[in-house]
Amino acid sequence: MGRDHNPVPGKWYESLDDEEVFKVLSVDEDAELIELQYEDGDIEEIDYETWQELDLDLTDEPEGWSSSEDDDDDDDLDDDDDDDDDWDDDEDEDDDEDEEDDGYGDRDDY
């Protein structure tokens, strides 16, 4: 094939044969697998041999690609973490109160 490109996570490529645009999500050198995400959101794993057979060109992130969707997922996780933190703080306060009560309740010398 005319253009050899190494798979680089985070980079966008266009298959010149079928004009599909995809992003490399990860490269597992040990397993020799490359994880791709297509413009429509589909995810696929291919092996290095298949990658080498592709006629690819580097391209820009597609217009309208919602990389903010990934950010929104992170925000959701952050919100969940905040909720967990609030719950943990309340529980810690209850534990502190229980420890104080337990410590005095066991003493006979006051």
Secondary structure, 3 states (H helix, E strand, C coil): CCCCCCCCCCCEEEECCCCCEEEEEEEECCCCEEEEEECCCCEEEEEHHHHHHCCEEEECCCCCCCHHHHHHHHHHHHHHHHHHHHHHHHHHHHHHHHHHHHHHHCCCCC
